[in-house]
């Protein structure tokens, strides 16, 4: 086992305008690791509002971050085996929404293929996952989990998978109401038409975190072959 963590995420393609705009909003490009100058947000500190999602990079979680019980090559091989049987599909338009106080890009219409993809990712990489340590389990239980979420935590190491999973691309920390009133229209205008433009889900990315607290980076982008 290692302190490094791996996650399986969806991230916009490098040539998708959302990649450039969303990465600039967060202040970091997860493809290159480069810091990016953020847009001005008068009266609010955008660097602080985006600090948490900036560390993870622009993404939607499929398999949540986990410590490896096997070499990274095993996780890469498992992801390759998964993508070999996956076919691209259309992603509904995205829009900025309030998700329990966080601002995030959410899909504008139901997309069963997204749920199927997330479920498959959770299962495919689970043999590579080291079990969470006791402090992490205790911290998550303090969040007031439902019985279903507690059962998922025990089995899969994370409470928000399968039926508890929701597609979202996080753009801010949890905001106070007065902050949300200012930031929601600002980020909506900044992303403009890029969020809702037509796009396909045709790849998934293995993100890696070298040490606790370090930023996540895209290690491998794997394209669907099915």
N, CA and C atoms as a LAMMPS dump frame, in Angstrom:
ITEM: TIMESTEP
0
ITEM: NUMBER OF ATOMS
678
ITEM: BOX BOUNDS ff ff ff
-5.0000000000000000e+02 5.0000000000000000e+02
-5.0000000000000000e+02 5.0000000000000000e+02
-5.0000000000000000e+02 5.0000000000000000e+02
ITEM: ATOMS id mol type element x y z
1 1 1 N 0.837 -1.189 0
2 1 2 C 0 0 0
3 1 3 C 0.882 1.254 0
4 2 1 N 0.309 2.35 -0.404
5 2 2 C 1.037 3.604 -0.543
6 2 3 C 0.161 4.756 -0.085
7 3 1 N 0.803 5.887 0.232
8 3 2 C 0.048 7.089 0.581
9 3 3 C -0.543 7.755 -0.656
10 4 1 N -0.007 7.422 -1.827
11 4 2 C -0.553 7.976 -3.07
12 4 3 C -1.988 7.502 -3.253
13 5 1 N -2.781 8.336 -3.916
14 5 2 C -4.167 7.959 -4.202
15 5 3 C -4.432 8.038 -5.701
16 6 1 N -5.406 7.264 -6.116
17 6 2 C -5.839 7.207 -7.508
18 6 3 C -7.344 7.417 -7.527
19 7 1 N -7.848 8.036 -8.587
20 7 2 C -9.291 8.189 -8.769
21 7 3 C -9.59 8.043 -10.255
22 8 1 N -10.811 7.646 -10.553
23 8 2 C -11.261 7.537 -11.938
24 8 3 C -12.327 8.603 -12.148
25 9 1 N -12.031 9.568 -13.02
26 9 2 C -12.882 10.736 -13.218
27 9 3 C -13.253 10.889 -14.694
28 10 1 N -14.384 11.57 -14.935
29 10 2 C -14.621 12.145 -16.256
30 10 3 C -14.064 13.556 -16.229
31 11 1 N -13.373 13.916 -17.307
32 11 2 C -12.888 15.289 -17.474
33 11 3 C -13.103 15.679 -18.92
34 12 1 N -13.443 16.942 -19.177
35 12 2 C -13.625 17.365 -20.568
36 12 3 C -12.387 17.079 -21.407
37 13 1 N -12.595 16.802 -22.675
38 13 2 C -11.476 16.591 -23.585
39 13 3 C -10.62 17.865 -23.646
40 14 1 N -9.324 17.73 -23.904
41 14 2 C -8.459 18.916 -23.919
42 14 3 C -8.884 19.988 -24.919
43 15 1 N -9.543 19.583 -26.019
44 15 2 C -9.977 20.572 -27.007
45 15 3 C -11.396 21.066 -26.784
46 16 1 N -12.043 20.613 -25.729
47 16 2 C -13.373 21.091 -25.368
48 16 3 C -13.219 22.467 -24.719
49 17 1 N -13.943 23.489 -25.163
50 17 2 C -13.824 24.808 -24.519
51 17 3 C -14.051 24.764 -23.007
52 18 1 N -14.83 23.797 -22.548
53 18 2 C -15.075 23.706 -21.108
54 18 3 C -13.798 23.384 -20.35
55 19 1 N -12.891 22.65 -20.971
56 19 2 C -11.627 22.338 -20.292
57 19 3 C -10.86 23.623 -19.978
58 20 1 N -10.709 24.481 -20.979
59 20 2 C -9.946 25.716 -20.773
60 20 3 C -10.66 26.652 -19.807
61 21 1 N -11.957 26.865 -20.015
62 21 2 C -12.685 27.811 -19.173
63 21 3 C -12.816 27.296 -17.74
64 22 1 N -13.192 26.019 -17.591
65 22 2 C -13.351 25.461 -16.251
66 22 3 C -12.047 25.401 -15.49
67 23 1 N -10.96 25.053 -16.173
68 23 2 C -9.653 25.004 -15.512
69 23 3 C -9.212 26.401 -15.089
70 24 1 N -9.464 27.396 -15.938
71 24 2 C -9.102 28.769 -15.577
72 24 3 C -9.937 29.258 -14.404
73 25 1 N -11.22 28.911 -14.385
74 25 2 C -12.056 29.28 -13.242
75 25 3 C -11.469 28.721 -11.942
76 26 1 N -11.027 27.456 -11.981
77 26 2 C -10.463 26.837 -10.783
78 26 3 C -9.045 27.315 -10.495
79 27 1 N -8.314 27.737 -11.529
80 27 2 C -6.954 28.224 -11.326
81 27 3 C -5.878 27.188 -11.518
82 28 1 N -6.215 26.035 -12.126
83 28 2 C -5.192 25.003 -12.365
84 28 3 C -5.667 24.068 -13.457
85 29 1 N -4.727 23.649 -14.31
86 29 2 C -4.988 22.695 -15.377
87 29 3 C -4.543 21.32 -14.905
88 30 1 N -5.482 20.388 -14.755
89 30 2 C -5.14 19.052 -14.273
90 30 3 C -4.401 18.234 -15.32
91 31 1 N -4.451 18.649 -16.591
92 31 2 C -3.679 17.959 -17.635
93 31 3 C -2.192 18.261 -17.495
94 32 1 N -1.851 19.526 -17.351
95 32 2 C -0.447 19.939 -17.307
96 32 3 C 0.069 20.193 -15.898
97 33 1 N -0.85 20.432 -14.975
98 33 2 C -0.457 20.824 -13.625
99 33 3 C -0.174 22.3 -13.478
100 34 1 N -0.305 23.06 -14.57
101 34 2 C 0.042 24.482 -14.544
102 34 3 C -0.984 25.299 -13.775
103 35 1 N -0.496 26.263 -12.996
104 35 2 C -1.38 27.25 -12.377
105 35 3 C -1.855 28.22 -13.442
106 36 1 N -3.117 28.647 -13.317
107 36 2 C -3.712 29.526 -14.311
108 36 3 C -4.25 30.791 -13.638
109 37 1 N -4.136 31.948 -14.271
110 37 2 C -4.721 33.169 -13.702
111 37 3 C -6.237 33.097 -13.745
112 38 1 N -6.869 33.315 -12.61
113 38 2 C -8.317 33.198 -12.516
114 38 3 C -9.011 34.498 -12.894
115 39 1 N -10.268 34.413 -13.31
116 39 2 C -11.017 35.633 -13.619
117 39 3 C -11.261 36.457 -12.351
118 40 1 N -11.428 37.732 -12.535
119 40 2 C -11.715 38.615 -11.393
120 40 3 C -13.13 38.374 -10.902
121 41 1 N -13.295 38.414 -9.595
122 41 2 C -14.606 38.265 -8.978
123 41 3 C -14.724 39.376 -7.943
124 42 1 N -15.105 40.572 -8.353
125 42 2 C -15.081 41.737 -7.466
126 42 3 C -15.83 41.488 -6.156
127 43 1 N -15.17 41.829 -5.066
128 43 2 C -15.783 41.703 -3.757
129 43 3 C -15.691 40.322 -3.144
130 44 1 N -15.2 39.346 -3.909
131 44 2 C -15.081 37.979 -3.411
132 44 3 C -13.708 37.432 -3.791
133 45 1 N -13.153 36.61 -2.94
134 45 2 C -11.848 36.019 -3.224
135 45 3 C -12.007 34.718 -3.981
136 46 1 N -11.878 34.755 -5.303
137 46 2 C -12.111 33.556 -6.089
138 46 3 C -11.103 32.46 -5.751
139 47 1 N -9.872 32.832 -5.412
140 47 2 C -8.865 31.821 -5.077
141 47 3 C -9.308 30.987 -3.876
142 48 1 N -9.873 31.654 -2.881
143 48 2 C -10.327 30.923 -1.678
144 48 3 C -11.591 30.126 -1.96
145 49 1 N -12.506 30.687 -2.736
146 49 2 C -13.764 29.998 -3.035
147 49 3 C -13.551 28.719 -3.832
148 50 1 N -12.454 28.668 -4.583
149 50 2 C -12.202 27.527 -5.453
150 50 3 C -11.048 26.654 -4.979
151 51 1 N -10.527 26.902 -3.79
152 51 2 C -9.326 26.197 -3.325
153 51 3 C -9.529 24.683 -3.275
154 52 1 N -10.646 24.238 -2.738
155 52 2 C -10.866 22.792 -2.621
156 52 3 C -11.02 22.117 -3.986
157 53 1 N -11.916 22.575 -4.862
158 53 2 C -12.012 21.924 -6.165
159 53 3 C -10.751 22.088 -7.014
160 54 1 N -9.992 23.161 -6.802
161 54 2 C -8.749 23.336 -7.562
162 54 3 C -7.781 22.19 -7.295
163 55 1 N -7.719 21.729 -6.063
164 55 2 C -6.791 20.645 -5.726
165 55 3 C -7.155 19.351 -6.459
166 56 1 N -8.438 19.132 -6.683
167 56 2 C -8.875 17.895 -7.336
168 56 3 C -8.869 18.019 -8.858
169 57 1 N -8.915 19.235 -9.392
170 57 2 C -8.957 19.426 -10.825
171 57 3 C -10.382 19.389 -11.356
172 58 1 N -10.564 19.887 -12.57
173 58 2 C -11.892 19.927 -13.182
174 58 3 C -12.299 18.503 -13.546
175 59 1 N -13.366 18.018 -12.924
176 59 2 C -13.73 16.617 -13.119
177 59 3 C -15.124 16.341 -12.572
178 60 1 N -15.644 15.178 -12.947
179 60 2 C -16.793 14.557 -12.281
180 60 3 C -16.343 13.185 -11.794
181 61 1 N -16.592 12.886 -10.538
182 61 2 C -16.121 11.642 -9.933
183 61 3 C -16.878 10.438 -10.469
184 62 1 N -16.134 9.397 -10.812
185 62 2 C -16.715 8.103 -11.172
186 62 3 C -16.325 7.062 -10.113
187 63 1 N -15.045 6.824 -9.924
188 63 2 C -14.526 6.019 -8.82
189 63 3 C -13.8 6.959 -7.878
190 64 1 N -14.3 7.164 -6.663
191 64 2 C -13.708 8.151 -5.758
192 64 3 C -12.255 7.821 -5.421
193 65 1 N -11.495 8.811 -4.985
194 65 2 C -10.083 8.582 -4.66
195 65 3 C -9.892 7.47 -3.633
196 66 1 N -8.856 6.667 -3.872
197 66 2 C -8.542 5.557 -2.969
198 66 3 C -7.043 5.303 -2.989
199 67 1 N -6.549 4.768 -1.881
200 67 2 C -5.155 4.337 -1.834
201 67 3 C -5.04 2.977 -2.529
202 68 1 N -3.916 2.771 -3.173
203 68 2 C -3.713 1.549 -3.943
204 68 3 C -3.244 0.398 -3.052
205 69 1 N -3.854 -0.76 -3.241
206 69 2 C -3.38 -1.988 -2.621
207 69 3 C -2.488 -2.762 -3.577
208 70 1 N -2.496 -2.369 -4.849
209 70 2 C -1.706 -3.01 -5.894
210 70 3 C -0.929 -1.935 -6.648
211 71 1 N 0.049 -2.297 -7.458
212 71 2 C 0.775 -1.289 -8.24
213 71 3 C -0.155 -0.518 -9.175
214 72 1 N 0.244 0.717 -9.496
215 72 2 C -0.568 1.539 -10.393
216 72 3 C -0.831 0.826 -11.709
217 73 1 N 0.115 0.043 -12.182
218 73 2 C -0.069 -0.675 -13.448
219 73 3 C -1.302 -1.565 -13.419
220 74 1 N -1.662 -2.07 -12.263
221 74 2 C -2.855 -2.912 -12.149
222 74 3 C -4.128 -2.08 -12.311
223 75 1 N -4.137 -0.889 -11.736
224 75 2 C -5.289 0.002 -11.911
225 75 3 C -5.411 0.427 -13.371
226 76 1 N -4.29 0.699 -14.004
227 76 2 C -4.302 1.076 -15.414
228 76 3 C -4.823 -0.07 -16.269
229 77 1 N -4.378 -1.287 -15.979
230 77 2 C -4.843 -2.445 -16.743
231 77 3 C -6.333 -2.675 -16.543
232 78 1 N -6.822 -2.497 -15.316
233 78 2 C -8.252 -2.676 -15.047
234 78 3 C -9.078 -1.633 -15.787
235 79 1 N -8.555 -0.41 -15.855
236 79 2 C -9.277 0.644 -16.573
237 79 3 C -9.263 0.371 -18.074
238 80 1 N -8.149 -0.106 -18.591
239 80 2 C -8.091 -0.455 -20.014
240 80 3 C -9.088 -1.559 -20.348
241 81 1 N -9.182 -2.551 -19.477
242 81 2 C -10.137 -3.633 -19.718
243 81 3 C -11.564 -3.107 -19.709
244 82 1 N -11.84 -2.142 -18.839
245 82 2 C -13.173 -1.545 -18.782
246 82 3 C -13.465 -0.746 -20.044
247 83 1 N -12.547 0.142 -20.428
248 83 2 C -12.805 0.999 -21.588
249 83 3 C -12.846 0.21 -22.889
250 84 1 N -12.266 -0.971 -22.915
251 84 2 C -12.317 -1.792 -24.126
252 84 3 C -13.745 -2.203 -24.465
253 85 1 N -14.61 -2.231 -23.462
254 85 2 C -15.991 -2.662 -23.712
255 85 3 C -17.008 -1.524 -23.6
256 86 1 N -16.534 -0.298 -23.388
257 86 2 C -17.431 0.843 -23.281
258 86 3 C -17.551 1.548 -24.625
259 87 1 N -18.755 2.026 -24.935
260 87 2 C -18.999 2.788 -26.158
261 87 3 C -19.293 4.24 -25.802
262 88 1 N -18.866 5.198 -26.617
263 88 2 C -19.181 6.609 -26.359
264 88 3 C -20.693 6.845 -26.333
265 89 1 N -21.098 7.867 -25.578
266 89 2 C -22.507 8.234 -25.525
267 89 3 C -22.631 9.737 -25.374
268 90 1 N -23.824 10.24 -25.678
269 90 2 C -24.074 11.684 -25.632
270 90 3 C -24.295 12.134 -24.185
271 91 1 N -23.634 13.222 -23.83
272 91 2 C -23.821 13.823 -22.512
273 91 3 C -24.869 14.921 -22.626
274 92 1 N -25.876 14.941 -21.776
275 92 2 C -26.843 16.046 -21.823
276 92 3 C -26.153 17.383 -21.589
277 93 1 N -26.769 18.476 -22.027
278 93 2 C -26.197 19.802 -21.737
279 93 3 C -25.953 19.974 -20.239
280 94 1 N -24.895 20.68 -19.915
281 94 2 C -24.56 20.942 -18.519
282 94 3 C -24.941 22.371 -18.154
283 95 1 N -25.253 22.583 -16.883
284 95 2 C -25.606 23.911 -16.385
285 95 3 C -25.137 24.034 -14.95
286 96 1 N -24.828 25.255 -14.522
287 96 2 C -24.403 25.499 -13.144
288 96 3 C -25.616 25.381 -12.232
289 97 1 N -25.486 24.576 -11.198
290 97 2 C -26.569 24.359 -10.246
291 97 3 C -26.03 24.407 -8.813
292 98 1 N -26.931 24.664 -7.885
293 98 2 C -26.616 24.608 -6.458
294 98 3 C -26.779 23.164 -6.009
295 99 1 N -25.699 22.572 -5.508
296 99 2 C -25.728 21.199 -5.018
297 99 3 C -25.377 21.216 -3.542
298 100 1 N -26.4 21.328 -2.716
299 100 2 C -26.228 21.337 -1.263
300 100 3 C -25.228 22.408 -0.826
301 101 1 N -25.31 23.576 -1.451
302 101 2 C -24.459 24.692 -1.073
303 101 3 C -23.241 24.876 -1.95
304 102 1 N -22.834 23.83 -2.652
305 102 2 C -21.732 23.923 -3.597
306 102 3 C -22.3 24.31 -4.964
307 103 1 N -21.529 25.019 -5.768
308 103 2 C -21.904 25.232 -7.153
309 103 3 C -21.19 24.188 -8.001
310 104 1 N -21.952 23.576 -8.897
311 104 2 C -21.402 22.503 -9.715
312 104 3 C -22.13 22.456 -11.046
313 105 1 N -21.462 21.931 -12.044
314 105 2 C -22.11 21.639 -13.313
315 105 3 C -22.849 20.319 -13.178
316 106 1 N -24.138 20.352 -13.499
317 106 2 C -24.971 19.156 -13.451
318 106 3 C -25.594 18.926 -14.826
319 107 1 N -25.978 17.702 -15.116
320 107 2 C -26.631 17.402 -16.384
321 107 3 C -28.053 17.933 -16.378
322 108 1 N -28.502 18.468 -17.528
323 108 2 C -29.811 19.117 -17.622
324 108 3 C -30.941 18.129 -17.838
325 109 1 N -30.629 16.871 -18.087
326 109 2 C -31.644 15.843 -18.318
327 109 3 C -31.105 14.519 -17.793
328 110 1 N -31.999 13.595 -17.425
329 110 2 C -31.52 12.291 -16.954
330 110 3 C -30.668 11.601 -18.015
331 111 1 N -29.649 10.875 -17.552
332 111 2 C -28.751 10.164 -18.459
333 111 3 C -28.383 8.82 -17.838
334 112 1 N -29.176 7.785 -18.082
335 112 2 C -28.877 6.475 -17.495
336 112 3 C -27.482 5.964 -17.826
337 113 1 N -26.956 6.334 -18.99
338 113 2 C -25.618 5.867 -19.363
339 113 3 C -24.558 6.387 -18.4
340 114 1 N -24.758 7.584 -17.861
341 114 2 C -23.821 8.117 -16.873
342 114 3 C -23.809 7.267 -15.612
343 115 1 N -24.991 6.911 -15.138
344 115 2 C -25.065 6.074 -13.936
345 115 3 C -24.417 4.719 -14.179
346 116 1 N -24.675 4.132 -15.334
347 116 2 C -24.066 2.839 -15.657
348 116 3 C -22.546 2.946 -15.696
349 117 1 N -22.041 4.046 -16.254
350 117 2 C -20.602 4.242 -16.31
351 117 3 C -20.009 4.347 -14.908
352 118 1 N -20.608 5.158 -14.061
353 118 2 C -20.098 5.307 -12.698
354 118 3 C -20.116 3.978 -11.954
355 119 1 N -21.206 3.228 -12.085
356 119 2 C -21.297 1.925 -11.411
357 119 3 C -20.189 0.99 -11.884
358 120 1 N -19.959 0.966 -13.208
359 120 2 C -18.942 0.084 -13.761
360 120 3 C -17.549 0.474 -13.287
361 121 1 N -17.278 1.782 -13.163
362 121 2 C -15.977 2.24 -12.699
363 121 3 C -15.729 1.85 -11.242
364 122 1 N -16.755 1.993 -10.41
365 122 2 C -16.601 1.62 -9.001
366 122 3 C -16.229 0.148 -8.877
367 123 1 N -16.912 -0.7 -9.631
368 123 2 C -16.667 -2.139 -9.547
369 123 3 C -15.33 -2.533 -10.16
370 124 1 N -14.991 -1.948 -11.314
371 124 2 C -13.823 -2.401 -12.069
372 124 3 C -12.52 -2.178 -11.314
373 125 1 N -12.414 -1.061 -10.581
374 125 2 C -11.154 -0.763 -9.903
375 125 3 C -11.134 -1.197 -8.45
376 126 1 N -12.219 -1.762 -7.967
377 126 2 C -12.254 -2.08 -6.535
378 126 3 C -11.202 -3.101 -6.106
379 127 1 N -10.83 -4.078 -6.941
380 127 2 C -9.762 -4.989 -6.504
381 127 3 C -8.428 -4.292 -6.254
382 128 1 N -8.248 -3.091 -6.792
383 128 2 C -6.998 -2.344 -6.596
384 128 3 C -7.021 -1.472 -5.349
385 129 1 N -8.171 -1.354 -4.708
386 129 2 C -8.378 -0.389 -3.621
387 129 3 C -7.954 -0.957 -2.274
388 130 1 N -7.124 -0.201 -1.569
389 130 2 C -6.838 -0.513 -0.174
390 130 3 C -8.003 -0.027 0.685
391 131 1 N -8.363 -0.748 1.748
392 131 2 C -9.479 -0.297 2.587
393 131 3 C -9.153 1.018 3.272
394 132 1 N -10.167 1.865 3.467
395 132 2 C -9.916 3.13 4.17
396 132 3 C -9.464 2.886 5.601
397 133 1 N -8.638 3.791 6.092
398 133 2 C -8.164 3.665 7.461
399 133 3 C -9.243 4.127 8.436
400 134 1 N -9.104 3.734 9.683
401 134 2 C -10.125 3.999 10.699
402 134 3 C -10.467 5.486 10.83
403 135 1 N -9.487 6.402 10.831
404 135 2 C -9.849 7.83 10.95
405 135 3 C -10.727 8.313 9.8
406 136 1 N -10.474 7.825 8.596
407 136 2 C -11.301 8.244 7.458
408 136 3 C -12.721 7.722 7.615
409 137 1 N -12.861 6.474 8.027
410 137 2 C -14.196 5.913 8.245
411 137 3 C -14.943 6.707 9.313
412 138 1 N -14.254 7.024 10.407
413 138 2 C -14.886 7.777 11.494
414 138 3 C -15.315 9.163 11.021
415 139 1 N -14.479 9.814 10.214
416 139 2 C -14.81 11.148 9.714
417 139 3 C -16.046 11.103 8.831
418 140 1 N -16.144 10.105 7.997
419 140 2 C -17.3 10.015 7.1
420 140 3 C -18.572 9.656 7.873
421 141 1 N -18.449 8.837 8.88
422 141 2 C -19.637 8.479 9.663
423 141 3 C -20.185 9.689 10.415
424 142 1 N -19.308 10.62 10.781
425 142 2 C -19.748 11.813 11.5
426 142 3 C -20.615 12.715 10.633
427 143 1 N -20.599 12.492 9.318
428 143 2 C -21.378 13.331 8.41
429 143 3 C -22.865 13.032 8.48
430 144 1 N -23.248 12.039 9.273
431 144 2 C -24.665 11.692 9.41
432 144 3 C -25.173 10.889 8.231
433 145 1 N -24.546 9.746 7.988
434 145 2 C -24.905 8.923 6.839
435 145 3 C -26.224 8.201 7.06
436 146 1 N -26.945 7.998 5.98
437 146 2 C -28.138 7.151 6.026
438 146 3 C -27.694 5.696 6.147
439 147 1 N -28.592 4.777 6.523
440 147 2 C -28.205 3.362 6.568
441 147 3 C -27.653 2.861 5.235
442 148 1 N -28.235 3.302 4.123
443 148 2 C -27.739 2.872 2.809
444 148 3 C -26.332 3.394 2.566
445 149 1 N -26.087 4.658 2.927
446 149 2 C -24.763 5.227 2.733
447 149 3 C -23.727 4.554 3.637
448 150 1 N -24.115 4.238 4.858
449 150 2 C -23.202 3.554 5.769
450 150 3 C -22.825 2.177 5.226
451 151 1 N -23.786 1.481 4.635
452 151 2 C -23.502 0.166 4.054
453 151 3 C -22.558 0.286 2.857
454 152 1 N -22.756 1.311 2.039
455 152 2 C -21.861 1.523 0.894
456 152 3 C -20.445 1.86 1.361
457 153 1 N -20.334 2.643 2.42
458 153 2 C -19.02 2.97 2.974
459 153 3 C -18.295 1.701 3.405
460 154 1 N -18.999 0.815 4.077
461 154 2 C -18.382 -0.42 4.552
462 154 3 C -17.928 -1.298 3.39
463 155 1 N -18.752 -1.399 2.358
464 155 2 C -18.448 -2.326 1.249
465 155 3 C -17.49 -1.728 0.233
466 156 1 N -17.675 -0.445 -0.107
467 156 2 C -16.951 0.138 -1.227
468 156 3 C -15.991 1.247 -0.816
469 157 1 N -15.933 1.569 0.478
470 157 2 C -14.99 2.573 0.947
471 157 3 C -15.434 4.001 0.743
472 158 1 N -16.687 4.193 0.292
473 158 2 C -17.195 5.539 0.028
474 158 3 C -18.715 5.483 0.071
475 159 1 N -19.363 6.473 0.688
476 159 2 C -20.819 6.37 0.879
477 159 3 C -21.662 6.846 -0.296
478 160 1 N -21.045 7.513 -1.274
479 160 2 C -21.847 8.155 -2.332
480 160 3 C -21.565 7.51 -3.688
481 161 1 N -21.849 6.219 -3.762
482 161 2 C -21.705 5.465 -5.003
483 161 3 C -23.023 4.763 -5.307
484 162 1 N -23.117 4.206 -6.511
485 162 2 C -24.331 3.516 -6.955
486 162 3 C -25.567 4.407 -6.791
487 163 1 N -26.558 3.99 -6.054
488 163 2 C -27.777 4.779 -5.941
489 163 3 C -27.6 6.124 -5.266
490 164 1 N -26.484 6.341 -4.564
491 164 2 C -26.219 7.616 -3.883
492 164 3 C -25.348 8.55 -4.719
493 165 1 N -24.95 8.101 -5.91
494 165 2 C -24.056 8.896 -6.76
495 165 3 C -24.832 9.927 -7.565
496 166 1 N -24.23 11.101 -7.737
497 166 2 C -24.784 12.138 -8.607
498 166 3 C -23.653 12.74 -9.433
499 167 1 N -23.876 12.836 -10.725
500 167 2 C -22.897 13.475 -11.6
501 167 3 C -22.791 14.948 -11.213
502 168 1 N -21.565 15.434 -11.015
503 168 2 C -21.362 16.854 -10.759
504 168 3 C -19.9 17.217 -10.971
505 169 1 N -19.682 18.391 -11.521
506 169 2 C -18.348 18.958 -11.704
507 169 3 C -18.256 20.148 -10.754
508 170 1 N -17.583 19.973 -9.643
509 170 2 C -17.583 20.977 -8.578
510 170 3 C -16.796 22.218 -8.987
511 171 1 N -17.377 23.386 -8.707
512 171 2 C -16.774 24.664 -9.095
513 171 3 C -16.408 25.552 -7.911
514 172 1 N -16.969 25.278 -6.724
515 172 2 C -16.69 26.102 -5.547
516 172 3 C -16.734 25.242 -4.289
517 173 1 N -16.293 25.821 -3.206
518 173 2 C -16.574 25.251 -1.886
519 173 3 C -18.043 25.493 -1.569
520 174 1 N -18.497 25.011 -0.401
521 174 2 C -19.867 25.324 0.025
522 174 3 C -19.954 26.83 0.305
523 175 1 N -20.978 27.461 -0.248
524 175 2 C -21.114 28.916 -0.178
525 175 3 C -22.207 29.337 0.789
526 176 1 N -22.016 30.488 1.38
527 176 2 C -23.088 31.113 2.135
528 176 3 C -24.093 31.701 1.139
529 177 1 N -25.34 31.9 1.556
530 177 2 C -26.358 32.385 0.615
531 177 3 C -25.961 33.66 -0.109
532 178 1 N -25.36 34.608 0.616
533 178 2 C -24.984 35.865 -0.03
534 178 3 C -23.849 35.656 -1.036
535 179 1 N -22.961 34.704 -0.763
536 179 2 C -21.908 34.381 -1.732
537 179 3 C -22.505 33.732 -2.972
538 180 1 N -23.416 32.799 -2.761
539 180 2 C -24.032 32.11 -3.898
540 180 3 C -24.762 33.09 -4.803
541 181 1 N -25.431 34.076 -4.21
542 181 2 C -26.169 35.059 -5.005
543 181 3 C -25.258 35.812 -5.965
544 182 1 N -23.989 35.975 -5.59
545 182 2 C -23.042 36.682 -6.451
546 182 3 C -22.281 35.738 -7.38
547 183 1 N -21.911 34.567 -6.867
548 183 2 C -21.026 33.68 -7.631
549 183 3 C -21.783 32.905 -8.701
550 184 1 N -23.008 32.497 -8.423
551 184 2 C -23.741 31.688 -9.4
552 184 3 C -23.892 32.402 -10.744
553 185 1 N -24.375 33.656 -10.771
554 185 2 C -24.447 34.322 -12.078
555 185 3 C -23.073 34.595 -12.676
556 186 1 N -22.069 34.808 -11.826
557 186 2 C -20.732 35.104 -12.342
558 186 3 C -20.13 33.898 -13.056
559 187 1 N -20.195 32.721 -12.432
560 187 2 C -19.606 31.545 -13.074
561 187 3 C -20.448 31.1 -14.264
562 188 1 N -21.758 31.281 -14.195
563 188 2 C -22.62 30.94 -15.332
564 188 3 C -22.248 31.789 -16.543
565 189 1 N -22.054 33.089 -16.318
566 189 2 C -21.68 33.968 -17.416
567 189 3 C -20.273 33.662 -17.917
568 190 1 N -19.367 33.331 -16.997
569 190 2 C -17.986 33.066 -17.395
570 190 3 C -17.894 31.83 -18.29
571 191 1 N -18.61 30.759 -17.934
572 191 2 C -18.568 29.539 -18.74
573 191 3 C -19.356 29.696 -20.038
574 192 1 N -20.355 30.584 -20.016
575 192 2 C -21.104 30.887 -21.225
576 192 3 C -21.697 29.652 -21.885
577 193 1 N -21.56 29.574 -23.207
578 193 2 C -22.145 28.481 -23.972
579 193 3 C -21.346 27.189 -23.864
580 194 1 N -20.161 27.24 -23.269
581 194 2 C -19.313 26.047 -23.204
582 194 3 C -19.953 24.927 -22.395
583 195 1 N -20.705 25.284 -21.348
584 195 2 C -21.295 24.244 -20.498
585 195 3 C -22.346 23.434 -21.245
586 196 1 N -23.188 24.109 -22.002
587 196 2 C -24.34 23.44 -22.61
588 196 3 C -24.062 22.916 -24.019
589 197 1 N -22.865 23.121 -24.536
590 197 2 C -22.593 22.681 -25.907
591 197 3 C -22.68 21.156 -26.021
592 198 1 N -23.019 20.616 -27.196
593 198 2 C -23.079 19.161 -27.364
594 198 3 C -21.696 18.532 -27.147
595 199 1 N -21.66 17.407 -26.451
596 199 2 C -20.405 16.67 -26.26
597 199 3 C -20.716 15.206 -25.993
598 200 1 N -19.753 14.364 -26.254
599 200 2 C -19.872 12.939 -26
600 200 3 C -18.926 12.542 -24.876
601 201 1 N -19.335 11.569 -24.122
602 201 2 C -18.437 10.944 -23.16
603 201 3 C -17.739 9.816 -23.915
604 202 1 N -16.468 10.009 -24.194
605 202 2 C -15.723 9.048 -25.009
606 202 3 C -14.426 8.61 -24.341
607 203 1 N -14.179 9.074 -23.124
608 203 2 C -12.968 8.68 -22.406
609 203 3 C -13.179 8.901 -20.921
610 204 1 N -12.341 8.268 -20.135
611 204 2 C -12.276 8.508 -18.698
612 204 3 C -10.812 8.647 -18.317
613 205 1 N -10.559 9.259 -17.175
614 205 2 C -9.19 9.604 -16.795
615 205 3 C -8.83 9.018 -15.435
616 206 1 N -7.645 8.457 -15.37
617 206 2 C -7.049 8.119 -14.083
618 206 3 C -6.301 9.335 -13.579
619 207 1 N -6.751 9.859 -12.447
620 207 2 C -6.072 10.959 -11.768
621 207 3 C -5.241 10.372 -10.632
622 208 1 N -4.097 10.966 -10.372
623 208 2 C -3.253 10.501 -9.273
624 208 3 C -2.908 11.671 -8.354
625 209 1 N -2.742 11.339 -7.088
626 209 2 C -2.32 12.293 -6.057
627 209 3 C -1.095 11.697 -5.385
628 210 1 N 0.06 12.341 -5.511
629 210 2 C 1.313 11.747 -5.061
630 210 3 C 1.385 11.587 -3.546
631 211 1 N 0.926 12.606 -2.811
632 211 2 C 0.986 12.587 -1.351
633 211 3 C -0.274 13.25 -0.806
634 212 1 N -0.638 12.996 0.451
635 212 2 C -1.825 13.642 1.016
636 212 3 C -1.733 15.168 0.898
637 213 1 N -2.804 15.774 0.388
638 213 2 C -2.849 17.21 0.23
639 213 3 C -2.285 17.723 -1.074
640 214 1 N -1.599 16.871 -1.832
641 214 2 C -1.047 17.301 -3.117
642 214 3 C -2.164 17.416 -4.149
643 215 1 N -1.958 18.191 -5.206
644 215 2 C -2.985 18.292 -6.24
645 215 3 C -3.092 17.002 -7.048
646 216 1 N -4.287 16.726 -7.53
647 216 2 C -4.513 15.581 -8.424
648 216 3 C -4.146 15.983 -9.852
649 217 1 N -3.549 15.041 -10.574
650 217 2 C -3.155 15.249 -11.965
651 217 3 C -3.677 14.102 -12.821
652 218 1 N -3.962 14.396 -14.077
653 218 2 C -4.354 13.337 -15.005
654 218 3 C -3.11 12.54 -15.37
655 219 1 N -3.109 11.26 -15.013
656 219 2 C -1.998 10.376 -15.345
657 219 3 C -2.227 9.685 -16.682
658 220 1 N -3.476 9.255 -16.931
659 220 2 C -3.799 8.558 -18.172
660 220 3 C -5.236 8.868 -18.546
661 221 1 N -5.433 9.16 -19.838
662 221 2 C -6.783 9.306 -20.393
663 221 3 C -7.01 8.106 -21.311
664 222 1 N -8.065 7.344 -21.037
665 222 2 C -8.33 6.123 -21.779
666 222 3 C -9.623 6.252 -22.557
667 223 1 N -9.548 5.999 -23.839
668 223 2 C -10.695 6.173 -24.734
669 223 3 C -11.507 4.89 -24.833
670 224 1 N -12.799 5.082 -25.002
671 224 2 C -13.703 3.95 -25.102
672 224 3 C -13.48 3.248 -26.447
673 225 1 N -13.491 1.924 -26.409
674 225 2 C -13.222 1.125 -27.602
675 225 3 C -14.403 0.269 -28.041
676 226 1 N -15.497 0.309 -27.271
677 226 2 C -16.618 -0.566 -27.564
678 226 3 C -17.492 -0.058 -28.703
